[in-house]
Amino acid sequence: MKASKMLIATLKEAPQEAKIDSHILLLRAGMIKAQVAGVYQFLPLGLRVLHKIENIIREEMDASGAVEILCSALQPKELWEESGRWSKYGPELMRLTDRHEREFCLGPTHEEVFTTLVRDLVKSSKNLPLNIYQIQTKYRDERRPRFGLMRGREFLMKDAYTFDKDEEGLNASYQNMYDTYSRIFTRLGLHYQVVLADTGNIGGNGSHQFMALSDIGESEIVYCDACGYAADVEKATAKLVKEPKEDALPLEKVHTPNQRTIEEISSFLGVDAKKTAKTLIYHDYVNEKLVAVVVRGDREVNEIKLVNALNSNENYLELASDAEIESLKSVHGFVGPKDLPCEVYVDEEVTELSNFVIGANEKDYHYKNVNYGRDFTGKVCDLRKNVAGDLCPVCGKPMGQERGIEVGQIFKLQTKYSEPMNCVYVNEEGKNVPMVMGCYGIGVSRTLQSIVEQYHDEFGIKWPLNVAPYHAVIVPINFNDADQQALSLKAYEALCGKSEVILDDRNAKPGFKFKDWELMGIPYMIICGKRSNEGIVEFKNRETLEKQELPLEEAVKIILKAVQEI
């Protein structure tokens, strides 16, 4: 490809909405262009990278025994009503009505579609197990689309679904996809961690996420180096530390003027934050009720665990307003679980405390010497967000914590969809048995940006060779110079057909050209300059930034050898 024929859309500065390096670089390198918030167009170079990622995914999925199909993004309301998700999925579901007043959604995911497809086409157990997948655009009406392709309203996803006769078959299919995903992300060069995960809106009873490790990741993971346990904080548990019980002291109501936060009340009363408990009031819109949640003062509520305890939906759970708190005869900043006229959920860690502090549901007052069971009760469960230093639930050693970008997730759906949607097979006794399902997703466009997040420097992107838009670029210092033009054309011809190469034949200053290709992350650069008449070029490796003078033939050999190895 000659640069003069390309759509090169590099920018000196990124638009103001870009905040993280990978988003900035994708925009500046002319890989993507914003249409509206959360919706992006892929420009030629970005599309080439996207296709290469897709091809790696396809190769591994096909090798795993999966079969590719393509479904419509437009899904009728009736399918979602069969599964029970039309009213439960939440405001992220993009809904629309056609001219005949029929309701549809733009698919955020395809459980219903795949389930009905297999229900209609597969009847015999002889066709099981079955693994089918697609690579297709998905739509979610994100409340706050941000960070470019990381959280968009339109994105490319690979989703796959397995159908088995029983739990044993599901376990085998799940392990097959676990191994396949590991190969995919390894081939893509990502530094990733596999963690236990919550099943969220998809459902099922088991899930793992594949996290590309990054300081800007929206997800937090805790992990144990000693035994290998790792989980997203939404799912993570920790060993409960059994505290020595103190003799219960008499309950005491104390005046705490304007002391609202845990930090303020701890300082005012001279107690450790670990000897306090905070109570938060939530409005659960699914079940239309107010609930109180009690956690230790130095802890945060894990809202996903709370949603699961309530059998609710994270999109329909909000902190209560001051007016709603007042309806419970309490006051914001002084809420406590004692005598609250609503359901109380208590983190298990609170039950281990002795003589601790809570709000008194009265302005400027708290209770001291509180003990669970004597002064208040509630439904006890794990509701805290786990952090570094908490003890591993498997081996009891302290855990570490990192951030990550979710690039893939796999689920054991079991019969969550097949049973209500009557996706069955006929067994040997002639009975209809629900198929046992698994679900497996990769965020293809998100994976692209995750690679940039892990592979860049101050000059631009550093694409791994197997996903780079082109393998090499040939840059004559002055294309109008006869020797430089002749040598650059010779290099171009030597690489064409054996690698993906660009000839920069633009009439532009050398520094401008160099900055462009460094920004775009082309792995190898052959520079034809003052020694062109000797057949000598300057060879630059984008990953290491190393430069060396070589005969053209040697530079070509290095590139072709690297391309052959991938």
TADAZI-V622305 format. One record per pair of residues at least 6 apart in sequence whose ideal C-beta (glycine too) atoms are under 7 Angstrom apart, sorted by the first residue. I is the first residue (numbers start at 0). J is the second residue. Records with the same first field share a line. If there is no record, write none. Layout:
# TADAZI-V622305
I=J / J
This chain:
# TADAZI-V622305
0=501
1=502 / 504
2=501 / 502 / 503 / 504 / 505
3=504 / 505
5=43
6=42 / 43
7=29 / 515
8=29 / 42
9=27 / 28 / 29 / 515 / 518 / 519
10=26 / 27
13=23 / 26 / 27
14=26 / 33
17=23 / 26 / 147
18=146
19=146 / 215
20=452 / 455
21=147 / 448 / 451 / 452 / 455
22=146 / 147
24=451 / 455 / 459 / 460
25=31 / 45 / 147 / 448 / 451
27=518
28=459 / 460 / 518 / 519 / 520
29=42 / 44
30=42 / 44 / 45 / 48
31=39 / 40 / 41 / 42 / 45
32=39 / 40 / 42
33=39
34=40
36=144
37=141 / 144 / 151 / 152 / 153
38=151 / 152 / 153
39=148 / 151
41=49
44=468 / 519
47=468
48=447 / 462 / 466 / 468
49=155 / 443 / 444 / 447
51=465 / 466
52=187 / 443 / 446 / 447 / 466
53=134 / 443
55=183 / 186 / 187
56=134 / 157 / 183 / 441 / 443
57=67
59=179 / 182 / 183
60=132 / 159 / 179
63=175 / 179
64=130
65=130 / 131 / 132 / 159
66=130 / 131
67=132 / 133
68=131 / 133
69=133 / 135
70=109 / 112 / 133 / 135
72=105 / 106 / 135 / 136 / 138
73=103 / 105
74=103 / 104 / 106 / 111 / 112
75=101 / 103
76=85 / 102 / 103
78=111 / 112 / 115
79=85 / 104 / 111
81=111 / 419 / 420
82=110 / 111 / 416 / 419 / 420
83=419
87=312
88=200
89=312 / 314 / 315
90=140 / 314
91=107 / 139 / 140 / 141 / 314
92=104 / 107
93=104 / 105 / 138 / 140
94=102 / 104
95=103
96=102
97=103
105=138
106=112 / 137 / 138
107=137 / 138 / 139
108=137 / 158 / 201
109=158
110=201 / 416 / 438
111=416
113=131 / 160
114=416 / 417 / 420 / 422
115=420
117=129 / 162 / 422 / 434
118=420 / 421 / 422
121=129 / 424
122=424 / 425
123=424 / 425
124=164 / 424 / 425 / 426
127=162 / 163 / 164 / 424 / 434
128=161 / 162 / 163 / 168 / 172
129=161 / 162
130=159 / 161 / 172
131=159 / 160
132=157 / 158 / 159
133=158
134=155 / 157 / 443
135=156
136=153 / 155
137=154 / 156
138=152 / 153
139=152
140=152
141=150 / 151 / 152
144=150 / 151 / 152
147=448
148=154 / 444 / 445 / 447 / 448
149=404 / 445 / 448
154=442 / 444 / 445
155=443 / 444
156=440 / 441 / 442 / 443
157=440 / 441 / 443
158=440
159=176 / 439
160=436 / 437 / 438
161=172 / 436 / 437
162=434 / 436
163=169 / 172 / 434 / 435
164=424 / 435
165=435
166=435
168=435
169=411 / 413 / 435 / 437
172=437
173=409 / 411 / 437
176=409 / 437 / 439
177=207 / 409
180=209 / 407 / 409
184=191 / 209 / 406
186=465
187=446 / 450 / 466
188=450 / 463
189=211 / 406 / 449 / 450 / 453
190=211 / 212 / 453
191=209 / 210 / 211 / 212
192=210 / 212 / 220 / 222 / 229 / 403
193=207 / 209 / 229
194=207 / 208 / 210 / 220 / 229 / 230 / 231
195=207 / 229 / 230 / 231 / 234
196=206 / 207 / 208 / 231 / 234 / 408
197=206 / 231 / 233 / 234 / 303
198=206 / 410
201=410 / 438
202=412 / 415
203=410 / 411 / 412 / 413 / 415
204=411 / 413
205=411
206=408 / 409 / 410
207=409
208=231 / 405 / 408
209=406 / 407
210=216 / 218 / 220 / 403 / 404 / 405
211=403 / 404 / 406 / 449 / 453
212=401 / 403
213=402 / 403 / 404 / 449 / 452 / 453
214=402
215=452
216=402 / 403 / 404
218=231 / 402 / 403 / 404 / 405
219=232 / 400 / 402
220=229 / 230 / 231 / 232 / 401 / 403
221=230 / 232 / 235 / 385 / 387 / 389 / 398 / 399 / 400
222=228 / 229 / 398 / 399
223=391 / 393 / 394 / 396 / 398
224=399
225=391 / 394 / 396
226=391 / 393 / 394
228=391 / 392 / 393
232=301 / 384 / 385
233=301 / 303
235=385
236=381 / 385 / 392
237=385 / 389 / 390 / 392
238=390 / 391 / 392 / 395
239=347 / 348 / 351
240=390
241=351
242=351 / 352
244=353
245=353 / 354
247=354 / 370 / 373
248=354 / 368
249=368
250=366 / 368 / 369 / 374
251=366 / 367 / 368
252=359 / 364 / 366
253=364 / 365 / 367
254=363 / 364
255=264 / 267 / 363 / 364 / 365
256=363
257=363
258=264 / 267
259=332
261=272 / 275 / 277 / 296
264=275 / 356 / 365
265=271 / 272 / 275 / 296
268=356
270=356
272=296 / 297
273=295 / 296 / 297
274=352 / 355 / 356
275=296 / 355 / 356
276=293 / 294 / 295 / 296 / 349 / 352 / 355 / 357
277=294 / 296
278=291 / 292 / 293 / 334 / 335 / 336 / 357 / 358
279=292 / 300 / 318
280=289 / 291 / 319 / 323 / 324 / 327 / 334
281=290 / 292 / 316 / 317 / 318 / 319
282=289 / 317 / 319 / 323
283=290 / 309 / 311 / 316
284=315
285=311 / 312 / 315
286=309 / 311
288=342
289=319 / 323 / 327 / 341
290=309 / 341 / 342 / 344
291=336 / 339 / 341 / 343 / 344
292=300 / 305 / 344 / 382
293=336 / 343 / 345 / 346 / 349 / 377
294=300 / 346 / 349 / 382 / 383
295=346 / 348 / 349 / 352
298=346 / 383 / 384
299=384
300=382 / 384
301=382 / 383 / 384
302=313 / 316
303=313
304=381 / 382
305=344 / 382
306=312 / 313 / 316
308=344 / 380 / 382
321=331
324=330 / 331 / 334
327=339 / 340 / 341
328=340 / 360
329=339 / 360
330=360 / 361 / 362
333=358 / 359 / 360 / 361 / 362 / 364 / 365
334=358 / 360
335=357 / 358 / 359 / 360 / 366
336=343 / 357 / 375 / 377
337=357 / 366 / 374 / 375
339=360
343=375 / 377
344=377 / 378 / 380 / 382
345=371 / 377 / 378 / 379
346=381 / 382 / 383
347=379 / 380 / 381
348=383
349=371
350=371 / 379
353=370
354=368 / 370
355=369
356=365 / 366 / 367 / 369
357=365 / 366 / 369
358=365
359=365 / 366
386=400
387=398 / 399 / 400
388=397
389=398
390=396 / 397
391=398
404=445 / 449 / 452
406=441 / 442 / 445 / 446 / 449
407=440 / 441
408=440
409=439
410=437 / 438
411=437
412=436 / 437 / 438
413=435 / 436
414=433 / 435
416=422 / 436
417=433 / 434 / 436
418=433
422=433 / 434
423=431 / 432 / 433 / 434
424=432 / 434
425=431
426=432
450=463 / 466
451=460
454=460 / 461 / 462 / 463
455=461
458=517 / 518
459=517 / 518 / 519 / 520
460=519 / 520
461=520 / 541 / 542
462=520 / 522
464=470 / 522 / 561 / 565
465=565
467=520 / 521 / 522
469=499 / 500 / 501 / 521
470=498 / 499 / 500 / 522 / 523 / 558 / 562
471=494 / 498 / 500 / 521 / 522 / 523 / 525 / 558
472=501 / 503 / 516 / 521 / 524
473=487 / 490 / 491 / 500 / 502 / 503 / 525 / 527
474=503 / 512 / 513 / 516 / 524 / 526
475=483 / 484 / 487 / 527
476=483 / 509 / 526 / 527 / 528
477=483
478=484 / 504 / 506
482=531 / 532
483=527 / 528 / 531
486=527 / 531 / 534 / 536 / 551
487=502 / 527
489=551
490=525 / 551 / 555
491=500 / 502
493=555
494=500 / 555 / 558
497=559
498=558 / 559 / 562
503=512
505=512
516=524
517=541
520=541
521=541
522=541 / 542
523=540 / 541 / 558
524=539 / 541
525=536 / 538 / 554
526=536 / 537 / 539
527=536
528=537
534=550 / 551
535=548 / 550
536=549 / 551 / 554
537=546 / 548
538=546 / 547 / 549 / 554
539=546
